[in-house]
């Protein structure tokens, strides 16, 4: 056997190595190509087969005919007598005598002179087969690597999506998987997590993400040895990419502080992750089997006064914080409480001490005067602000605001007294102005 010393064999092995596929796949592609091209030349309806001969590095083409008693289709059948005569001339009497009905005989066909069209067809088939094998290899490799973090280079942009090059393949970082705090230019090197591997008409598509919590978890595994070796476990991670993230950690050893291990000496470990995520704030909280403790920790950096489980089945908790901690506990546009709820799986109803005190006083008044019905003007009306977090709306209701128009009238200065931060107040006013405008424009007020 000529082996790799044969120029054709060397070409096959080089192509297989370059494309990351088995040499046998290339050989099968060549055989298919010759077979496809031969059918354009030999149109007699014969049963053609192509076989690569490693000794000669040539593809041999044969017409296969089955030995039958009575020939009905001469293109694919041969009589027993003719078969025996053919073998007798070629191999002698002993071989001819061994021929039986149902045997298959191969008759060589010339492959020279296929012509330009046949050669072009062969080239196209080889290219297609090799490409299909290459695509299948890529899909098989990356579908097993979902959740893994890779580093790629930004190649180009397509309708907001980023096409990234990783090794010899192109991957996509869709717009919805990009953090709003980040922007890139061609040539930039970016770390991202493999979110999915899918098949489509153009071949396999490897989808990356910079917003998936899996990226955050992998970055912690890379930066924190205690997580990598299993001493500290990440029990959960939630993100609003580009703004804030919360990570729940737990230590399997009593003398290892899980939060301290993740933060690192002078914050070096967590700072490295924050830099990688372009300034995204990260709250590292200690996980606990006790739901009350876990929710208390998850609301960090806010300090919680007390927690009450309102509904164990529906997983609802009431959390009371100091008046000056209310804004911090809720966070900008309700972000802190929203992330804490996602991390813990509990619905969290936050109230300040003042709100809770008023609520208790009202309950006592109801007990003292059960028969009294409050006047219409004293009844609490429902304040509706589309897109604003329920906790923020609750704070505004407790402060006495029942209409969107009252909020616009109070303005930013007036709403500061509610304890909400400036950014949340601005968002509230924008929605309130739009809501109040809709109310004024409603039909039935024509002059």
C-alpha positions as CSV (number, residue, x, y, z in Angstrom):
1,X,0.0,0.0,0.0
2,X,1.4,3.4,-1.1
3,X,0.2,5.1,2.1
4,X,1.1,8.7,2.8
5,X,4.0,8.6,0.3
6,X,1.4,8.8,-2.5
7,X,0.7,12.4,-3.6
8,X,-3.0,11.9,-3.9
9,X,-3.1,10.2,-0.4
10,X,-1.1,13.1,1.0
11,X,-3.6,15.6,-0.5
12,X,-6.5,13.7,1.1
13,X,-4.8,13.6,4.5
14,X,-3.8,17.3,4.3
15,X,-7.4,18.3,3.3
16,X,-8.8,16.2,6.2
17,X,-6.4,17.7,8.7
18,X,-7.2,21.3,7.5
19,X,-10.9,20.8,7.7
20,X,-10.8,18.8,11.0
21,X,-12.5,15.7,9.5
22,X,-11.5,12.0,9.0
23,X,-9.6,11.1,5.8
24,X,-12.3,8.4,5.1
25,X,-14.9,11.2,4.8
26,X,-12.8,12.8,2.0
27,X,-12.4,9.5,0.3
28,X,-16.1,8.8,0.5
29,X,-16.7,12.3,-1.0
30,X,-14.3,11.6,-3.9
31,X,-16.1,8.2,-4.6
32,X,-19.5,10.0,-4.5
33,X,-18.2,12.7,-6.8
34,X,-16.9,10.2,-9.4
35,X,-20.2,8.3,-9.2
36,X,-22.2,11.5,-9.7
37,X,-20.1,12.5,-12.7
38,X,-20.2,9.0,-14.2
39,X,-24.0,9.1,-14.4
40,X,-23.8,12.1,-16.7
41,X,-21.6,10.1,-19.1
42,X,-23.0,6.6,-18.8
43,X,-26.8,6.9,-19.2
44,X,-27.7,3.2,-19.9
45,X,-29.3,2.7,-16.5
46,X,-26.5,0.6,-15.2
47,X,-25.9,-0.1,-11.5
48,X,-22.6,1.9,-11.1
49,X,-20.3,1.8,-8.1
50,X,-17.1,3.8,-7.4
51,X,-14.3,2.6,-5.2
52,X,-11.1,4.3,-4.2
53,X,-8.0,2.1,-4.6
54,X,-5.3,3.2,-2.1
55,X,-2.7,1.2,-4.0
56,X,-3.1,3.2,-7.2
57,X,-4.7,6.3,-5.7
58,X,-7.3,6.0,-8.4
59,X,-11.1,5.8,-8.2
60,X,-12.2,2.6,-9.9
61,X,-15.7,2.7,-11.5
62,X,-17.6,-0.6,-12.1
63,X,-21.0,-1.6,-13.4
64,X,-22.6,-4.3,-11.2
65,X,-24.7,-7.0,-12.8
66,X,-26.6,-9.7,-10.9
67,X,-26.5,-13.3,-12.1
68,X,-30.0,-14.5,-13.0
69,X,-31.7,-17.5,-14.7
70,X,-33.6,-15.3,-17.2
71,X,-32.3,-11.9,-18.1
72,X,-35.0,-9.2,-18.2
73,X,-32.8,-6.1,-17.9
74,X,-29.4,-6.5,-19.5
75,X,-28.1,-3.3,-18.0
76,X,-28.2,-4.7,-14.4
77,X,-28.5,-8.5,-15.0
78,X,-26.4,-11.3,-16.6
79,X,-27.3,-14.9,-17.4
80,X,-25.6,-17.8,-15.5
81,X,-24.2,-19.2,-18.7
82,X,-22.7,-15.8,-19.8
83,X,-21.3,-15.2,-16.3
84,X,-19.6,-18.6,-16.3
85,X,-18.1,-18.1,-19.7
86,X,-16.8,-14.7,-18.7
87,X,-15.1,-16.1,-15.6
88,X,-13.9,-19.1,-17.5
89,X,-12.0,-16.9,-19.9
90,X,-10.6,-14.7,-17.1
91,X,-9.9,-17.1,-14.3
92,X,-10.3,-20.7,-15.5
93,X,-12.8,-23.5,-15.1
94,X,-12.6,-23.8,-11.3
95,X,-13.7,-20.2,-10.7
96,X,-16.4,-20.4,-13.5
97,X,-17.9,-23.5,-11.8
98,X,-18.3,-21.6,-8.5
99,X,-20.6,-18.9,-10.0
100,X,-24.2,-19.2,-8.6
101,X,-27.5,-17.4,-9.2
102,X,-27.7,-14.2,-7.2
103,X,-24.0,-13.5,-7.4
104,X,-22.9,-10.0,-8.4
105,X,-20.3,-9.4,-11.1
106,X,-18.3,-6.2,-11.6
107,X,-17.4,-4.9,-15.0
108,X,-14.8,-2.1,-15.1
109,X,-15.9,1.2,-16.7
110,X,-13.4,3.8,-18.1
111,X,-13.1,7.0,-16.1
112,X,-11.0,8.9,-18.7
113,X,-12.7,11.5,-20.8
114,X,-15.5,12.4,-18.4
115,X,-15.2,15.9,-19.8
116,X,-15.2,19.4,-18.3
117,X,-18.9,19.3,-17.0
118,X,-18.4,15.9,-15.3
119,X,-15.1,17.2,-13.7
120,X,-16.9,20.3,-12.5
121,X,-19.7,18.2,-11.0
122,X,-17.1,16.0,-9.2
123,X,-15.5,19.1,-7.8
124,X,-18.8,20.5,-6.5
125,X,-19.8,17.1,-4.9
126,X,-16.4,16.8,-3.1
127,X,-16.7,20.4,-1.8
128,X,-20.3,19.8,-0.6
129,X,-19.5,16.5,1.1
130,X,-16.4,17.9,2.9
131,X,-18.3,21.0,4.0
132,X,-21.2,18.9,5.3
133,X,-18.8,16.7,7.3
134,X,-17.0,19.8,8.6
135,X,-20.3,21.4,9.7
136,X,-21.4,18.2,11.5
137,X,-18.1,18.1,13.4
138,X,-18.5,21.7,14.5
139,X,-22.1,21.1,15.7
140,X,-21.1,17.9,17.6
141,X,-18.2,19.7,19.2
142,X,-19.9,22.8,20.4
143,X,-23.3,21.3,21.4
144,X,-21.3,19.5,24.1
145,X,-19.7,22.7,25.2
146,X,-22.8,24.8,26.0
147,X,-22.0,26.8,29.2
148,X,-18.3,27.0,28.5
149,X,-16.6,30.4,28.3
150,X,-14.5,31.1,25.2
151,X,-12.5,34.1,23.9
152,X,-13.2,35.3,20.4
153,X,-12.3,38.2,18.1
154,X,-14.9,40.6,16.8
155,X,-15.0,40.2,13.0
156,X,-18.0,42.2,11.8
157,X,-21.5,43.4,12.6
158,X,-24.8,42.3,11.0
159,X,-28.0,44.0,11.9
160,X,-26.9,44.6,15.5
161,X,-25.5,41.1,15.9
162,X,-21.7,40.7,16.4
163,X,-20.0,38.0,14.3
164,X,-17.1,36.6,16.3
165,X,-14.2,34.4,15.1
166,X,-13.2,31.6,17.4
167,X,-10.4,29.5,15.9
168,X,-11.5,28.7,12.4
169,X,-15.2,29.1,12.9
170,X,-17.6,32.1,13.0
171,X,-20.0,32.4,15.9
172,X,-22.7,35.0,16.6
173,X,-23.3,37.2,19.6
174,X,-26.9,38.4,19.1
175,X,-28.0,41.9,20.0
176,X,-30.3,40.5,22.8
177,X,-27.3,38.7,24.3
178,X,-25.2,41.8,24.5
179,X,-24.9,44.0,27.6
180,X,-26.1,47.6,27.0
181,X,-23.0,48.8,28.9
182,X,-20.6,47.4,26.3
183,X,-19.6,48.4,22.8
184,X,-17.0,46.8,20.6
185,X,-15.0,47.4,17.4
186,X,-13.6,44.9,14.8
187,X,-10.5,43.2,16.2
188,X,-11.5,43.4,19.9
189,X,-11.1,40.2,21.9
190,X,-14.2,39.3,23.9
191,X,-15.0,36.6,26.4
192,X,-18.5,35.1,26.1
193,X,-20.3,31.9,27.2
194,X,-21.7,29.4,24.7
195,X,-25.5,29.7,25.0
196,X,-26.6,27.2,22.2
197,X,-25.6,25.3,19.1
198,X,-28.3,25.2,16.5
199,X,-28.6,23.8,12.9
200,X,-29.9,25.9,10.0
201,X,-29.8,26.0,6.2
202,X,-26.4,27.7,6.3
203,X,-24.9,25.1,8.7
204,X,-24.4,25.1,12.4
205,X,-24.8,28.3,14.3
206,X,-22.9,28.8,17.6
207,X,-24.8,31.4,19.7
208,X,-22.8,33.3,22.4
209,X,-23.9,35.4,25.3
210,X,-22.6,38.2,27.4
211,X,-25.8,38.6,29.5
212,X,-26.3,35.0,30.6
213,X,-25.7,34.3,34.4
214,X,-23.6,31.3,33.3
215,X,-20.9,33.8,32.2
216,X,-20.9,35.3,35.7
217,X,-20.6,31.9,37.3
218,X,-17.8,30.8,35.0
219,X,-15.9,34.0,35.7
220,X,-16.1,33.4,39.4
221,X,-14.9,29.8,38.8
222,X,-11.8,31.2,37.0
223,X,-11.1,33.9,39.6
224,X,-11.9,32.1,42.8
225,X,-9.8,28.9,43.6
226,X,-12.2,27.9,46.4
227,X,-15.1,27.8,43.8
228,X,-13.0,25.9,41.3
229,X,-12.0,23.2,43.8
230,X,-15.6,22.9,45.2
231,X,-15.0,24.4,48.7
232,X,-17.3,27.3,47.9
233,X,-20.4,26.6,45.8
234,X,-22.5,29.1,43.8
235,X,-26.1,28.4,44.6
236,X,-27.6,30.9,42.3
237,X,-26.8,33.9,40.1
238,X,-29.1,36.6,38.6
239,X,-28.2,39.6,36.4
240,X,-29.5,42.7,34.8
241,X,-26.6,42.8,32.4
242,X,-24.6,46.1,32.5
243,X,-26.3,47.3,35.7
244,X,-26.3,44.8,38.6
245,X,-25.9,41.2,39.5
246,X,-26.5,39.1,42.7
247,X,-24.6,35.9,43.4
248,X,-25.5,33.5,46.3
249,X,-22.6,31.5,47.6
250,X,-22.2,28.7,50.2
251,X,-19.2,27.2,52.0
252,X,-18.9,23.5,52.5
253,X,-16.2,24.2,55.2
254,X,-17.1,26.1,58.4
255,X,-13.8,27.9,58.6
256,X,-14.1,29.3,55.0
257,X,-16.0,32.5,54.6
258,X,-17.7,32.2,51.2
259,X,-18.3,35.9,50.6
260,X,-14.8,36.8,51.7
261,X,-13.3,34.2,49.4
262,X,-15.2,35.6,46.4
263,X,-14.4,39.2,47.2
264,X,-10.7,38.5,47.7
265,X,-8.0,40.5,49.4
266,X,-9.0,44.2,49.1
267,X,-11.6,43.1,46.6
268,X,-9.1,42.0,44.0
269,X,-11.1,38.9,42.8
270,X,-14.5,40.5,42.4
271,X,-12.9,43.6,40.9
272,X,-11.4,41.5,38.1
273,X,-14.9,40.2,37.3
274,X,-16.4,43.7,37.5
275,X,-13.8,44.9,35.0
276,X,-14.6,42.0,32.6
277,X,-18.3,42.9,32.8
278,X,-17.5,46.6,32.2
279,X,-18.4,48.0,35.6
280,X,-21.5,45.8,36.4
281,X,-22.1,46.0,40.2
282,X,-22.0,42.6,41.9
283,X,-23.6,41.8,45.2
284,X,-22.2,38.6,46.7
285,X,-24.5,37.2,49.4
286,X,-24.4,34.2,51.6
287,X,-26.9,31.4,50.7
288,X,-28.9,29.9,53.6
289,X,-31.4,27.0,53.8
290,X,-33.5,29.3,56.0
291,X,-35.7,31.4,53.6
292,X,-35.8,34.4,56.0
293,X,-32.1,34.6,56.4
294,X,-31.6,34.1,52.6
295,X,-34.0,36.9,51.7
296,X,-32.4,39.2,54.4
297,X,-28.9,38.5,52.8
298,X,-30.2,38.9,49.3
299,X,-31.5,42.5,49.9
300,X,-27.9,43.5,50.5
301,X,-26.6,46.2,50.7
302,X,-29.8,47.3,52.5
303,X,-30.2,46.6,56.2
304,X,-33.4,44.7,57.1
305,X,-35.2,45.3,60.4
306,X,-37.6,42.3,60.3
307,X,-39.0,39.7,57.9
308,X,-42.4,38.1,58.1
309,X,-43.6,35.2,55.9
310,X,-47.0,36.2,54.6
311,X,-47.8,33.1,52.5
312,X,-45.5,30.1,52.7
313,X,-47.3,28.3,49.8
314,X,-47.2,31.2,47.4
315,X,-43.8,32.3,48.8
316,X,-44.6,35.8,49.8
317,X,-42.6,37.8,52.4
318,X,-43.1,41.1,54.0
319,X,-39.8,43.0,54.7
320,X,-39.6,46.0,57.0
321,X,-36.6,48.4,56.8
322,X,-35.7,51.7,58.4
323,X,-37.1,54.7,56.6
324,X,-33.7,55.8,55.4
325,X,-33.0,52.3,54.1
326,X,-36.2,52.1,51.9
327,X,-34.7,53.6,48.8
328,X,-31.6,51.4,49.0
329,X,-33.7,48.3,49.6
330,X,-35.9,48.9,46.6
331,X,-33.0,50.1,44.4
332,X,-33.1,52.2,41.2
333,X,-36.4,51.5,39.4
334,X,-36.9,48.6,41.8
335,X,-33.8,46.7,40.6
336,X,-32.5,45.6,44.0
337,X,-35.7,44.0,45.2
338,X,-36.4,42.6,41.8
339,X,-33.0,40.8,41.6
340,X,-33.4,39.6,45.3
341,X,-36.8,38.1,44.4
342,X,-35.4,36.3,41.4
343,X,-32.4,35.0,43.3
344,X,-34.5,33.7,46.3
345,X,-37.7,32.7,44.5
346,X,-39.8,34.7,47.0
347,X,-42.1,37.6,46.3
348,X,-40.8,40.4,48.5
349,X,-43.1,43.2,49.8
350,X,-40.9,46.0,51.2
351,X,-42.2,48.6,53.7
352,X,-40.6,51.3,55.7
353,X,-41.1,51.4,59.5
354,X,-43.3,54.5,59.0
355,X,-45.5,52.7,56.4
356,X,-45.8,49.7,58.7
357,X,-46.7,51.9,61.7
358,X,-49.5,53.7,59.7
359,X,-50.7,50.3,58.5
360,X,-51.0,49.0,62.1
361,X,-52.7,52.2,63.2
362,X,-55.3,51.8,60.5
363,X,-55.9,48.2,61.5
364,X,-56.5,49.4,65.1
365,X,-59.0,52.1,63.9
366,X,-60.9,49.4,61.9
367,X,-61.1,47.3,65.0
368,X,-62.4,50.2,67.1
369,X,-65.0,51.4,64.6
370,X,-66.1,48.3,62.7
371,X,-69.5,49.9,61.6
372,X,-68.0,53.1,60.2
373,X,-67.7,53.4,56.4
374,X,-65.1,55.9,55.3
375,X,-66.1,58.8,53.1
376,X,-65.4,58.5,49.4
377,X,-62.7,61.1,49.6
378,X,-60.9,59.1,52.3
379,X,-60.9,55.8,50.4
380,X,-57.4,54.8,49.1
381,X,-57.5,54.9,45.3
382,X,-55.4,52.6,43.1
383,X,-52.5,54.4,41.6
384,X,-51.5,52.8,38.3
385,X,-48.1,53.5,36.7
386,X,-47.4,51.1,33.8
387,X,-43.8,49.9,33.7
388,X,-42.9,51.0,37.3
389,X,-42.2,48.3,39.9
390,X,-45.0,47.4,42.3
391,X,-42.8,48.2,45.3
392,X,-42.2,51.8,44.0
393,X,-45.9,52.3,43.4
394,X,-46.6,51.0,46.9
395,X,-44.3,53.6,48.4
396,X,-46.1,56.4,46.5
397,X,-49.5,55.1,47.6
398,X,-48.4,55.0,51.2
399,X,-47.2,58.6,50.8
400,X,-50.8,59.6,49.8
401,X,-50.5,59.8,46.0
402,X,-53.6,58.3,44.4
403,X,-53.5,59.9,40.9
404,X,-50.8,60.4,38.3
405,X,-51.7,64.1,38.1
406,X,-50.8,64.5,41.8
407,X,-47.3,63.1,41.1
408,X,-46.7,65.6,38.2
409,X,-48.0,68.4,40.4
410,X,-45.6,67.4,43.3
411,X,-42.6,67.3,40.9
412,X,-39.2,66.0,41.7
413,X,-38.7,68.1,44.8
414,X,-42.0,67.0,46.3
415,X,-41.4,63.3,45.6
416,X,-37.9,63.4,47.3
417,X,-39.7,63.1,50.6
418,X,-40.9,59.6,49.7
419,X,-37.3,58.3,50.1
420,X,-37.0,57.3,46.5
421,X,-33.7,58.0,44.7
422,X,-33.5,60.7,41.9
423,X,-33.3,58.2,39.0
424,X,-36.4,56.3,40.2
425,X,-38.3,59.6,40.7
426,X,-37.4,60.7,37.2
427,X,-38.8,57.5,35.8
428,X,-42.0,57.8,37.9
429,X,-42.6,61.4,36.6
430,X,-42.1,60.4,33.0
431,X,-44.7,57.6,33.3
432,X,-47.0,59.9,35.4
433,X,-47.0,62.6,32.8
434,X,-47.8,60.2,30.1
435,X,-50.6,58.6,32.2
436,X,-52.1,61.9,33.2
437,X,-52.0,63.0,29.6
438,X,-54.0,60.0,28.5
439,X,-56.6,60.6,31.2
440,X,-57.1,64.2,30.0
441,X,-57.5,63.1,26.4
442,X,-60.2,60.5,27.1
443,X,-63.5,61.0,25.2
444,X,-66.6,62.4,26.9
445,X,-65.1,65.9,27.6
446,X,-66.0,67.6,24.3
447,X,-66.9,71.2,24.5
